[in-house]
Amino acid sequence: MSSAAVAVRPLFVGLVLVMFALMPTLPRPAQAQAAGMAGVGETETATTRATVKAIDVASRTVTLVGPQGEIKTLKVGPEVQNFPQVKAGDIVVVRYRESVAYIIAPPGTKTPEDLLALAAAQATPGEMPAAAAASKIVVTGLVVGVSPAAKTISVVNPDGGEVRTLNVKDPDYQRMLPQIKVGDTVTAVISEAVAAAVEPAK
């Protein structure tokens, strides 16, 4: 993990946790098939806002009020630049986007290499506090067992290792299980982006 990613995470992670409960119901997965491969994917996007009710610069705490009146007090670490600029009445905006795709490929199909990529950015001195981070993960498993009746799939790293049996709970994914055979590969491509910013009160 890059040092930039480590440094920026505390800047927005607390805000994201506070406001995930406020996010709306998100789209259901969509299925697609091509060139002998089967896939299912979904994209989640959400934006939520909270109002700064109080701020204590000395103790570095901020109290937020959500759209439904929920009140949360957060401890803000020293990584957050320009914290003293935040005032009561300012708006904290969190934007979140995640896309997940699962690709089922028959034996012999070339699959992408495993990948973990991270990027991050934060406000410069003099600006209102803000941060953004993005990640992309690509990981492939070899199917060594599948049970549509039990709604489970067992996978292992193609290079060897522990067999992991997963319970498939999502109905859309459960409908794909009869298409999956032992020897297939399952590649998961997960992209995530989170941005948090403070907007001055109007």
N, C-alpha and C positions, 0 to 999 in steps of 0.2 A: 504494500500500500504506500502511495506517495506521501511525503510529509505534508504537502498541501491538502490532501484529502483528510489526513489526520487532524490538521489544524482547523479545518473549516467545519468538521462534523458537529462539534458542540454548539456552533453558532445557530444551527437550525433544528437539530434533532429534537430538542425539548419542545419547540413550537409544533413540530410535526406530530409528536405523540399527543400533545394536548388537543390538537384539532382534528385528528383522524376520526374521532367519534362524531364529528359534525359533518363529515363528508356524505354526499348523496349516494343512493344506490347506483352502481356502475354497470356498464354494458356486459352482456353475457358473451361467452366465446363464440367465434364463428369458425366453421370448419372449411377445409379446402383440401383438394387432392390434385396431384400432378406427377407425371413421369414415374408411376409406380410407387410414389411416396404418399403418405397420408399425414395430415397435420391438423392441429387445432391451435388456435391462438386467441388472445384477448388483450384489449387495451383498456387501461383505467386512467381516467383523467379527472381531476377535481381541483377546485379552488375554494378556499375558505378564508374567512376573515375574523379577526378578534380585535376588540378595542382595548387599548391600554387604560386601565383604571387607575393604577398607581405605580410609581417607580421610586425605588430607594437606591440612589447612586452609591451611597456609602456601603451598603450591604450587597449591592449588585443583585437586587431582586426586582421582578416586574410582575404585576398582577394584571391578568387578561380577563376580559369578559367576552364569551362567545355569543354567537347569534341567538341562542336560546337562553341566554342569561347565565350560562355556566361560568364560574369564576375559578381561575387557576393561578397560583403564584409560582413562578419559576426562579431558580437561581441561575444567574448568567455568569459564565466563566470569563476569565481575563482575556480569552481569545477574541471576544466580541469587541471590535473596535467601535469607537464613537458612541458607546453606550450612554454617556451623559446627555447626548443630543435628544434622546427619546423623552417625550413629554406625555402627560396624561391626555387622553383624547386621540393620540396617534393610532393608526390602524396597522396591525400586523397582518400581512397577506402571505399565505402559504399556497404554493401551486405544486401539484404532484402529478406525475405521469409515469405509468409503468406499462410495459408491454411484455407479454410472455408468449412464446411460440414453442410448441412441442412438435418435432418432426420425426415421424416413424419411417425408417428406411429399411429395405430388404438387405439380406447379407450381400457383401461385396460392394455396397454403395460407399463411395468416398464421403467421409463426414468431416466437418471442420474441426480444427484443433481446439482443445480446451483453451479458454481465454478468460482473464479477469482484467478489465481496464477501468481506471478511475480518473476522474477529472474534477477539479474544484476551483472555486473563485470566491472572493469576498470583497466587501466594500473597501475603498481606499480611505486613508485618513481625511476627515472633513466631510464625508458623505454620511447619510443616514445608514444605520446598520443594515446589512444585507448579505446574503450568501447563496450560493448555488452549488450543487454537486450532482454528478451523473456517474452511472456505472453500467457496464455491460458484462454479462457473464455468459459464456458458452460452455456447456458441459455435455458429454455424450456417455451413455451407458449401454451395455450389451444386455439384451433381454435373455434371461435364463429361465424364466417361468412366467406364466400369465394365467389368471383364472377369472374369466368373466363372471362366473357364478359367485365367487368370493369377493369379486371386485378388487383384486390385488394384482400387482405386477412386480416381478423380481428382476433386479438389474445388478450389474457388476461393472466395474471399470474394465474396459477392453484389455487393459494391460495386466489385469488381475487384481485381487483384493477381496474384501468382504462382500458377500451378497447381501443386498438390501431389498427387503420386501416392503412395498409401499401400498397403503390402503388408498384406493381411488374413490374419493367422496363426491366429486363433482359429477352430476348426471351427464353432462356433455362429454366428459372424459370417459365415463363408464361406457358410453355407447361406442367408443372407439376400441375398447378392449378386444372384441371378437376379430378385429382386423390385425391385431398384433400377434406375431408368431415368435417362438423361440429362435434366436439367431438374428432377429431384427436389432436395429439400434434405435435408441431414443435420444434425440438431441434437444436440449432445452436452451433457448436463447432468451435471456432476460435482460431487458433494458429498463433503467430507472433513472428518473431525474426529479430533484426536489429543489425548489427555490423559495426562500423566505426573505421578505423585505418589510421595512417599516415605512409607512407613508404618513407624512405630516397631517395633523388634523386640519380639516377644511372649515 
